Amino acid sequence: MNRRVFGITGWKNSGKTTLTEKLVAELARRGWTVSTVKHAHHDFDIDKPGADSFRHRQAGATEVAVVSGRRWALMHELRNEEEPTLEAILARLAPSDIVLVEGYKREAHKKIETRRLDAKDRTPLSASDPNIVAIAADFAAEGGSLPVFDLDDVASIADFVEGVSGLRR
């Protein structure tokens, strides 16, 4: 599948989610359809104990779809299956102009690395990942040959993402 995919990566508390949220809003404001994939920790759950869908999963359902007039969600219990690859997840998404991927440090798509002064780990990821094509930081970070953006300069980051992803009108 040929999709435009751009990643936001970085260490814990480096600003990934905030930048992803702001980029989605900015790219959508510019008229693009945007989907996201967020890599989460093992035991995350979007369901609530006691909800009908939760009870369906607890009873053993592998997939549970929750559908209303405003949105729908599909939850898939892995049970004894391996975590799906990013490619497998991308293949399940409806068409969009771009998919922003948060996390997935080791995948081979173009990414921007987020850095925050108060992050737990500030070891640069870009030194060992040729797929990192820019850095966004809340301090004067060294990027080597990579462009460095202020973490809050979402308009410039969106311009960059459009350019490297081939989004054109």
CYANA upper distance limits for C-alpha pairs under 8 A (distance plus 0.5 A):
  1 MET  CA     91 ALA  CA      7.31
  3 ARG  CA     97 ASP  CA      8.42
  3 ARG  CA     98 ILE  CA      7.47
  3 ARG  CA     99 VAL  CA      8.04
  4 ARG  CA     97 ASP  CA      7.30
  4 ARG  CA     98 ILE  CA      5.35
  4 ARG  CA     99 VAL  CA      6.71
  4 ARG  CA    165 SER  CA      6.56
  4 ARG  CA    166 GLY  CA      8.29
  5 VAL  CA     98 ILE  CA      6.30
  5 VAL  CA     99 VAL  CA      5.33
  5 VAL  CA    100 LEU  CA      6.46
  5 VAL  CA    101 VAL  CA      7.49
  5 VAL  CA    109 HIS  CA      7.14
  5 VAL  CA    110 LYS  CA      7.86
  5 VAL  CA    165 SER  CA      7.75
  6 PHE  CA     98 ILE  CA      7.94
  6 PHE  CA     99 VAL  CA      6.89
  6 PHE  CA    100 LEU  CA      5.59
  6 PHE  CA    101 VAL  CA      6.59
  6 PHE  CA    109 HIS  CA      6.91
  6 PHE  CA    110 LYS  CA      5.91
  6 PHE  CA    111 LYS  CA      6.13
  6 PHE  CA    161 VAL  CA      7.81
  6 PHE  CA    165 SER  CA      7.52
  7 GLY  CA    100 LEU  CA      6.05
  7 GLY  CA    101 VAL  CA      4.96
  7 GLY  CA    102 GLU  CA      6.28
  7 GLY  CA    103 GLY  CA      7.71
  7 GLY  CA    104 TYR  CA      8.36
  7 GLY  CA    109 HIS  CA      7.24
  7 GLY  CA    110 LYS  CA      6.53
  7 GLY  CA    111 LYS  CA      4.63
  7 GLY  CA    112 ILE  CA      6.73
  8 ILE  CA     16 LYS  CA      6.46
  8 ILE  CA     19 LEU  CA      8.26
  8 ILE  CA     20 THR  CA      7.29
  8 ILE  CA    100 LEU  CA      7.73
  8 ILE  CA    101 VAL  CA      6.61
  8 ILE  CA    102 GLU  CA      5.40
  8 ILE  CA    103 GLY  CA      6.78
  8 ILE  CA    111 LYS  CA      5.94
  8 ILE  CA    112 ILE  CA      5.61
  8 ILE  CA    113 GLU  CA      6.60
  8 ILE  CA    114 THR  CA      7.54
  9 THR  CA     16 LYS  CA      6.74
  9 THR  CA    102 GLU  CA      6.60
  9 THR  CA    103 GLY  CA      5.49
  9 THR  CA    104 TYR  CA      7.54
  9 THR  CA    105 LYS  CA      6.33
  9 THR  CA    111 LYS  CA      7.01
  9 THR  CA    112 ILE  CA      6.68
  9 THR  CA    113 GLU  CA      5.43
  9 THR  CA    114 THR  CA      6.66
 10 GLY  CA     14 SER  CA      6.43
 10 GLY  CA     15 GLY  CA      8.26
 10 GLY  CA     16 LYS  CA      7.01
 10 GLY  CA    103 GLY  CA      7.69
 10 GLY  CA    105 LYS  CA      7.84
 10 GLY  CA    113 GLU  CA      5.73
 10 GLY  CA    114 THR  CA      5.54
 10 GLY  CA    115 ARG  CA      7.08
 10 GLY  CA    125 LEU  CA      7.68
 11 TRP  CA    114 THR  CA      8.19
 11 TRP  CA    115 ARG  CA      8.06
 11 TRP  CA    119 ALA  CA      7.79
 11 TRP  CA    120 LYS  CA      8.08
 11 TRP  CA    121 ASP  CA      6.64
 11 TRP  CA    122 ARG  CA      7.66
 12 LYS  CA    119 ALA  CA      7.24
 12 LYS  CA    120 LYS  CA      7.28
 12 LYS  CA    121 ASP  CA      7.85
 13 ASN  CA    116 ARG  CA      7.95
 13 ASN  CA    118 ASP  CA      8.45
 13 ASN  CA    119 ALA  CA      5.73
 13 ASN  CA    120 LYS  CA      7.46
 14 SER  CA    114 THR  CA      6.08
 14 SER  CA    115 ARG  CA      5.35
 14 SER  CA    116 ARG  CA      5.31
 14 SER  CA    118 ASP  CA      8.33
 14 SER  CA    119 ALA  CA      5.75
 15 GLY  CA     19 LEU  CA      6.55
 15 GLY  CA    114 THR  CA      6.45
 15 GLY  CA    115 ARG  CA      7.31
 15 GLY  CA    116 ARG  CA      7.16
 15 GLY  CA    151 LEU  CA      8.38
 16 LYS  CA     20 THR  CA      6.51
 16 LYS  CA    102 GLU  CA      7.19
 16 LYS  CA    103 GLY  CA      8.23
 16 LYS  CA    114 THR  CA      6.56
 17 THR  CA     21 GLU  CA      6.55
 17 THR  CA    102 GLU  CA      7.65
 18 THR  CA     22 LYS  CA      6.74
 19 LEU  CA     23 LEU  CA      6.45
 19 LEU  CA    151 LEU  CA      7.74
 19 LEU  CA    152 ASP  CA      8.30
 19 LEU  CA    154 VAL  CA      8.07
 20 THR  CA     24 VAL  CA      6.59
 20 THR  CA    100 LEU  CA      7.73
 20 THR  CA    102 GLU  CA      7.46
 21 GLU  CA     25 ALA  CA      6.86
 22 LYS  CA     26 GLU  CA      6.63
 22 LYS  CA    154 VAL  CA      7.18
 23 LEU  CA     27 LEU  CA      6.42
 23 LEU  CA    154 VAL  CA      6.90
 23 LEU  CA    157 ILE  CA      8.34
 23 LEU  CA    158 ALA  CA      6.83
 24 VAL  CA     28 ALA  CA      6.42
 24 VAL  CA     34 VAL  CA      6.89
 24 VAL  CA    100 LEU  CA      8.27
 25 ALA  CA     29 ARG  CA      6.48
 26 GLU  CA     30 ARG  CA      6.80
 26 GLU  CA    154 VAL  CA      7.83
 26 GLU  CA    155 ALA  CA      7.54
 26 GLU  CA    158 ALA  CA      7.45
 27 LEU  CA     31 GLY  CA      7.11
 27 LEU  CA     32 TRP  CA      6.12
 27 LEU  CA     33 THR  CA      8.21
 27 LEU  CA     34 VAL  CA      7.69
 27 LEU  CA    158 ALA  CA      7.15
 28 ALA  CA     32 TRP  CA      5.43
 28 ALA  CA     33 THR  CA      6.52
 28 ALA  CA     34 VAL  CA      6.99
 32 TRP  CA     96 SER  CA      8.41
 32 TRP  CA     97 ASP  CA      6.39
 32 TRP  CA     98 ILE  CA      8.07
 33 THR  CA     96 SER  CA      5.62
 33 THR  CA     97 ASP  CA      5.60
 33 THR  CA     98 ILE  CA      7.21
 34 VAL  CA     96 SER  CA      6.29
 34 VAL  CA     97 ASP  CA      6.55
 34 VAL  CA     98 ILE  CA      5.71
 34 VAL  CA     99 VAL  CA      6.25
 34 VAL  CA    100 LEU  CA      7.70
 35 SER  CA     93 LEU  CA      8.43
 35 SER  CA     96 SER  CA      6.92
 35 SER  CA     98 ILE  CA      6.96
 35 SER  CA     99 VAL  CA      5.16
 35 SER  CA    100 LEU  CA      6.79
 36 THR  CA     99 VAL  CA      5.73
 36 THR  CA    100 LEU  CA      5.22
 36 THR  CA    101 VAL  CA      6.13
 36 THR  CA    102 GLU  CA      7.97
 37 VAL  CA     99 VAL  CA      7.71
 37 VAL  CA    100 LEU  CA      6.94
 37 VAL  CA    101 VAL  CA      5.27
 37 VAL  CA    102 GLU  CA      6.68
 38 LYS  CA    101 VAL  CA      6.49
 38 LYS  CA    102 GLU  CA      5.27
 38 LYS  CA    103 GLY  CA      6.85
 39 HIS  CA    101 VAL  CA      8.39
 39 HIS  CA    102 GLU  CA      6.75
 39 HIS  CA    103 GLY  CA      5.82
 39 HIS  CA    104 TYR  CA      6.73
 40 ALA  CA     44 PHE  CA      7.20
 40 ALA  CA    103 GLY  CA      8.44
 47 ASP  CA     51 ALA  CA      7.78
 47 ASP  CA     53 SER  CA      7.81
 47 ASP  CA     54 PHE  CA      6.40
 48 LYS  CA     54 PHE  CA      6.76
 49 PRO  CA     54 PHE  CA      6.34
 49 PRO  CA     55 ARG  CA      7.93
 50 GLY  CA     54 PHE  CA      6.81
 50 GLY  CA     55 ARG  CA      6.85
 51 ALA  CA     55 ARG  CA      6.76
 52 ASP  CA     56 HIS  CA      6.75
 53 SER  CA     57 ARG  CA      6.89
 53 SER  CA     64 VAL  CA      6.98
 53 SER  CA     65 ALA  CA      8.33
 53 SER  CA     66 VAL  CA      7.51
 54 PHE  CA     58 GLN  CA      6.61
 55 ARG  CA     59 ALA  CA      6.56
 56 HIS  CA     60 GLY  CA      7.17
 56 HIS  CA     61 ALA  CA      6.32
 56 HIS  CA     64 VAL  CA      7.61
 57 ARG  CA     61 ALA  CA      5.28
 57 ARG  CA     62 THR  CA      7.29
 57 ARG  CA     63 GLU  CA      8.00
 57 ARG  CA     64 VAL  CA      7.41
 57 ARG  CA     77 GLU  CA      7.88
 61 ALA  CA     77 GLU  CA      8.09
 62 THR  CA     76 HIS  CA      6.18
 62 THR  CA     77 GLU  CA      5.54
 62 THR  CA     78 LEU  CA      7.71
 62 THR  CA     79 ARG  CA      8.09
 63 GLU  CA     74 LEU  CA      7.31
 63 GLU  CA     75 MET  CA      6.05
 63 GLU  CA     76 HIS  CA      4.93
 63 GLU  CA     77 GLU  CA      6.77
 64 VAL  CA     74 LEU  CA      6.25
 64 VAL  CA     75 MET  CA      5.77
 64 VAL  CA     76 HIS  CA      7.11
 65 ALA  CA     72 TRP  CA      7.50
 65 ALA  CA     73 ALA  CA      6.10
 65 ALA  CA     74 LEU  CA      4.86
 65 ALA  CA     75 MET  CA      6.84
 66 VAL  CA     72 TRP  CA      5.95
 66 VAL  CA     73 ALA  CA      5.76
 66 VAL  CA     74 LEU  CA      6.96
 67 VAL  CA     71 ARG  CA      6.73
 67 VAL  CA     72 TRP  CA      4.75
 67 VAL  CA     73 ALA  CA      7.08
 68 SER  CA     72 TRP  CA      6.55
 78 LEU  CA     82 GLU  CA      7.46
 78 LEU  CA     83 GLU  CA      7.63
 84 PRO  CA     88 ALA  CA      6.54
 84 PRO  CA     89 ILE  CA      7.28
 85 THR  CA     89 ILE  CA      7.03
 86 LEU  CA     90 LEU  CA      6.60
 86 LEU  CA    107 GLU  CA      8.49
 87 GLU  CA     91 ALA  CA      6.63
 88 ALA  CA     92 ARG  CA      7.18
 89 ILE  CA     93 LEU  CA      7.29
 97 ASP  CA    167 LEU  CA      8.06
106 ARG  CA    129 ASP  CA      8.45
108 ALA  CA    131 ASN  CA      6.57
109 HIS  CA    131 ASN  CA      6.55
110 LYS  CA    131 ASN  CA      5.34
110 LYS  CA    132 ILE  CA      6.32
110 LYS  CA    133 VAL  CA      6.79
111 LYS  CA    131 ASN  CA      6.54
111 LYS  CA    132 ILE  CA      5.15
111 LYS  CA    133 VAL  CA      6.41
111 LYS  CA    134 ALA  CA      7.61
112 ILE  CA    132 ILE  CA      6.04
112 ILE  CA    133 VAL  CA      6.41
112 ILE  CA    134 ALA  CA      5.31
112 ILE  CA    135 ILE  CA      5.87
112 ILE  CA    136 ALA  CA      7.35
113 GLU  CA    125 LEU  CA      7.68
113 GLU  CA    126 SER  CA      7.64
113 GLU  CA    132 ILE  CA      6.97
113 GLU  CA    134 ALA  CA      6.88
113 GLU  CA    135 ILE  CA      5.23
113 GLU  CA    136 ALA  CA      6.60
114 THR  CA    135 ILE  CA      6.50
114 THR  CA    136 ALA  CA      5.38
114 THR  CA    137 ALA  CA      6.25
114 THR  CA    151 LEU  CA      7.78
115 ARG  CA    119 ALA  CA      7.68
115 ARG  CA    122 ARG  CA      7.13
115 ARG  CA    135 ILE  CA      7.96
115 ARG  CA    136 ALA  CA      6.73
115 ARG  CA    137 ALA  CA      5.06
115 ARG  CA    138 ASP  CA      7.23
115 ARG  CA    151 LEU  CA      8.44
116 ARG  CA    122 ARG  CA      7.91
116 ARG  CA    137 ALA  CA      6.18
116 ARG  CA    138 ASP  CA      5.87
116 ARG  CA    139 PHE  CA      7.48
117 LEU  CA    122 ARG  CA      8.00
117 LEU  CA    137 ALA  CA      8.38
117 LEU  CA    138 ASP  CA      7.02
117 LEU  CA    139 PHE  CA      6.80
125 LEU  CA    129 ASP  CA      6.78
125 LEU  CA    132 ILE  CA      8.43
126 SER  CA    130 PRO  CA      7.24
126 SER  CA    131 ASN  CA      8.43
126 SER  CA    132 ILE  CA      6.05
133 VAL  CA    146 LEU  CA      6.66
133 VAL  CA    147 PRO  CA      8.01
134 ALA  CA    143 GLY  CA      8.04
134 ALA  CA    146 LEU  CA      5.70
134 ALA  CA    147 PRO  CA      5.55
134 ALA  CA    148 VAL  CA      6.45
134 ALA  CA    149 PHE  CA      8.17
135 ILE  CA    143 GLY  CA      7.08
135 ILE  CA    146 LEU  CA      7.48
135 ILE  CA    147 PRO  CA      6.85
135 ILE  CA    148 VAL  CA      5.22
135 ILE  CA    149 PHE  CA      6.60
136 ALA  CA    148 VAL  CA      6.21
136 ALA  CA    149 PHE  CA      5.09
136 ALA  CA    150 ASP  CA      5.96
136 ALA  CA    151 LEU  CA      5.16
137 ALA  CA    141 ALA  CA      6.88
137 ALA  CA    148 VAL  CA      7.84
137 ALA  CA    149 PHE  CA      6.95
137 ALA  CA    150 ASP  CA      5.83
137 ALA  CA    151 LEU  CA      5.20
138 ASP  CA    150 ASP  CA      6.31
138 ASP  CA    151 LEU  CA      5.77
138 ASP  CA    152 ASP  CA      8.01
139 PHE  CA    150 ASP  CA      8.00
141 ALA  CA    148 VAL  CA      7.64
142 GLU  CA    148 VAL  CA      8.02
143 GLY  CA    147 PRO  CA      6.85
143 GLY  CA    148 VAL  CA      6.39
149 PHE  CA    153 ASP  CA      7.17
149 PHE  CA    156 SER  CA      8.08
149 PHE  CA    157 ILE  CA      7.36
153 ASP  CA    157 ILE  CA      6.86
154 VAL  CA    158 ALA  CA      6.41
155 ALA  CA    159 ASP  CA      6.71
156 SER  CA    160 PHE  CA      6.73
157 ILE  CA    161 VAL  CA      6.64
158 ALA  CA    162 GLU  CA      6.56
159 ASP  CA    163 GLY  CA      6.76
160 PHE  CA    164 VAL  CA      6.72
161 VAL  CA    165 SER  CA      6.28
162 GLU  CA    166 GLY  CA      6.44
162 GLU  CA    167 LEU  CA      5.31
162 GLU  CA    168 ARG  CA      7.77
163 GLY  CA    167 LEU  CA      6.90
163 GLY  CA    168 ARG  CA      8.47
